[in-house]
Amino acid sequence: MKKLILRLIRGYQKTKIFRSSFLKSLFLTDASCRFNPTCSEYTYRAIEKYGIAKGTLLGLKRIIRCHPWNKGGYDPIP
């Protein structure tokens, strides 16, 4: 199950539709992640390190913080 989730994240990272100009116009802002590593990479690494449950929770917390009003920056996995 863990490998499947990690493959899905990699698939998401390789597609461009999620970072399209449609999303940019919909949210009136740049659709890119404000953090380094990106939210998807952060979630991928968290799941690798902590497993599905804790890794997914960490990833969701990170995604919630990723919005236009957060300045972002470097945010490593704990």
Secondary structure, DSSP 8 states (H G I E B T S, - for coil): -HHHHHHHHHHHHH-SGGGSHHHHHHHTS--S-SEES-HHHHHHHHHHHH-HHHHHHHHHHHHHH-STTS--EE----
